[in-house]
Amino acid sequence: MVIGRNPIDFTHPKLKELIHKDFTNFAEVKNQLAGYDACFFCMGVSAAGLNEAQYKLITYDYTLSLAKTLLELNSQLTFNYVSGVGTDTTEKGRMMWARVKGKTENDLLHLGFKQAYMFRPGMIIPLRGIKSRTASYQFMYDYFMWLVKIVKALSPNSVVDTTQLGLAMINSMSKGYSEKILTPKDILELAK
């Protein structure tokens, strides 16, 4: 199932779509969230132009609201959260976004899921026509992908593509992994 505010432009016989507007409260759709073994939480936003309260609402509050609802339904669920390289799990650093991501990771890891993994992919190469909703990221992909590919050539364990990230998330659920916070190198290993 895909949960979103707006319909996605993709259909598949095995794909169910849930349109939901209030990501701080999943009570009215809770019954539709039962019966799943994993959550791949990939929603995120750039901190650019947002104050800490705005960024925390989207990054922390939305994430924990869904996670707590899913935990009530199935504590044996695997919860995968896409975070970011540079996340500050001390929650005391100078970078606002890193502190908020760190608190999100810390609280997810202590909720009580059977498995919870924090994916910190760093640079991601989008495949299969994926476009970023963040204009500055899409600009980089459109005009500077050659630079990302050079970085990957020089440091193969620092860049992942969207397929590798997806495979690693699926494999974390079915195989598990020794680390709870996954770096690009871990993601590449788990994607095999």
Summary of the structure (lengths in Angstrom):
residues: 192
radius of gyration: 16.6
end to end distance: 24.3
largest distance: 49.0
contacts: 536
relative contact order: 0.12
helix: 45%
strand: 15%
